[in-house]
Amino acid sequence: MVTKIKLDMTYEDRLNTALDYTPAECAAAEPDYVRCYPVDALRQREYARLDETGQVYLDYTGGSLYATSQIETHMQQLINGVYGNPHSINPTSMASTQRVDQARAAVFDYFSADPNEYVVIFTANASGALKLIGESYPFEKNGQYLLTFDNHNSVNGIREYATYHGAPVTYAPITLPDLRIDSATLIQHLKSAKPDGNNLFAYPAQSNFSGVQHSLEWIDIAHDHGWDVLLDCAAFVPTNRLNLSRWKPDFVPLSFYKLFGYPTGLGALIARRDKLHKLRRPWFAGGTVEIVSTLTPAFFRAHGEAAFEDGTVNYLDIPAVEIGLRHIETIGIDAIHDRVTALTRYLLDEMTHMTHHNGAPLVMIYGPTTTDDRGGTIAFNLLDPDGQMFDVRLVETLANQARISLRTGCFCNPGAGENAFHLTVDDVQACSAAAAPVTYERYVAALTRRTGMIVTGAIRVSLGIASNFADVYHFVRFLRVFVDLPSPGLLA
Ligand SMILES: Cc1ncc(COP(=O)(O)O)c(C=O)c1O
């Protein structure tokens, strides 16, 4: 969504006042629990460009940031080596194969996954991994696809494959106000697995909308009831340990840039070997077959991960995955987790206590307001003293002026958004009809007319590997712009 909004002087003045603070004030506001000197030193060493360019980056769930040393190490590797197309036995080809094998081994290592139990399939991103499952999972009438309302669109999109093959699709509810899974209802759904069919259950380990962490215990429970489990870890693994020697989901999609920023265009599907036989790919390509005949329709698929990696793998970037994982290991994912949790706690405390002078709350948070079972992603809206929402496009425009990178909309997670905004089936049907041919602007206008709320989406801030106290302090100061200000309503 790109909307140009002209700001009048009121906003400019308020922005200047809100952001008029000294480093000493920021330092004085720093509660002890967010101090973490090794990580602060890392920020200065590896992510100096943030402060040099004055950027306040609060979109780690969108994409993490790369460390300077990751780029330097990778560039040196490329400058000093000669790498040819892999899967041949010439020296430059073997050099590439070796680097790709090393990267795959690093992924197994990082997630404590046993190579006898799992395969690591390199994909373009998490969505690429999810599409692989969608197109090859044996959906059928005598099977089903169960997924939580809280899911990214790339998981929702698998329902199109399920429906095409006649498999019923069921959404498991999440409950307000915390947007957590409704356990009793999910258990009922899980009990409905078809004994002779293929049943796939998909949920995110961490919501990219609300930051809620849904229990990993659902993996075993679903297995016990006869389900294959797709655990979307794209938003979870950047700040949490995923131990695949303890938890045994069948399919784990992820994107590497969300973990360590570089390279983009690479993800993985980590899949259980004993479930691979279920996946029937609708085509074959170079690299995915042992032998193909053109004289007959015969072809023989490659084995393991090779059957799922179409064409030439991204052999120049894949080695950077190993470099990125080593970088995270050097800092320690637990240190990153603890630091992000502490900063999130500060942010939630501040946001939940900000009020207008009439006592009305400034911030409405969607999801948990404590750090129990949640990550560093916070979705919210700003309210005026009468409880009217601010159009998120206004908030985003002002944030841009304050050099804050945040995100607005529904973050490709419409289920969490529809629940957060209390929308009903009737609302969605009526507004899609009223907005035809549907565009974002027409749909939002129809929803706003119908519900009386300014439903332009939520605002999301998210913390990650290089976040520090100064980032969250700057953001809290920024929120002061809106104290006692009336909402101008839906912007044109
Ligand atoms: C939970 C979740 N799943 C899947 C995806 C899709 O990731 P990508 O866009 O890298 O394919 C995202 C991206 O934000 C996500 O947050």
Ligand as a Chemical Component Dictionary entry (heavy atoms), coordinates in Angstrom:
data_LIG
# 
_chem_comp.id                   LIG 
_chem_comp.type                 NON-POLYMER 
_chem_comp.pdbx_formal_charge   0 
_chem_comp.three_letter_code    LIG 
# 
loop_
_chem_comp_atom.comp_id 
_chem_comp_atom.atom_id 
_chem_comp_atom.alt_atom_id 
_chem_comp_atom.type_symbol 
_chem_comp_atom.charge 
_chem_comp_atom.model_Cartn_x 
_chem_comp_atom.model_Cartn_y 
_chem_comp_atom.model_Cartn_z 
_chem_comp_atom.pdbx_ordinal 
LIG C1 C1 C 0 4.684 -16.702 9.366 1  
LIG C2 C2 C 0 5.095 -16.484 7.926 2  
LIG N1 N1 N 0 4.985 -17.489 7.057 3  
LIG C3 C3 C 0 5.351 -17.367 5.781 4  
LIG C4 C4 C 0 5.869 -16.194 5.306 5  
LIG C5 C5 C 0 6.280 -16.085 3.871 6  
LIG O1 O1 O 0 7.638 -15.783 3.778 7  
LIG P1 P1 P 0 8.269 -15.357 2.385 8  
LIG O2 O2 O 0 7.571 -14.083 1.988 9  
LIG O3 O3 O 0 9.705 -15.143 2.689 10 
LIG O4 O4 O 0 8.009 -16.449 1.436 11 
LIG C6 C6 C 0 6.006 -15.105 6.172 12 
LIG C7 C7 C 0 6.513 -13.808 5.685 13 
LIG O5 O5 O 0 6.401 -12.789 6.314 14 
LIG C8 C8 C 0 5.633 -15.259 7.519 15 
LIG O6 O6 O 0 5.761 -14.262 8.401 16 
# 
loop_
_chem_comp_bond.comp_id 
_chem_comp_bond.atom_id_1 
_chem_comp_bond.atom_id_2 
_chem_comp_bond.value_order 
_chem_comp_bond.pdbx_ordinal 
LIG C1 C2 SING 1  
LIG C2 N1 SING 2  
LIG C2 C8 DOUB 3  
LIG N1 C3 DOUB 4  
LIG C3 C4 SING 5  
LIG C4 C5 SING 6  
LIG C4 C6 DOUB 7  
LIG C5 O1 SING 8  
LIG O1 P1 SING 9  
LIG P1 O2 DOUB 10 
LIG P1 O3 SING 11 
LIG P1 O4 SING 12 
LIG C6 C7 SING 13 
LIG C6 C8 SING 14 
LIG C7 O5 DOUB 15 
LIG C8 O6 SING 16 
# 
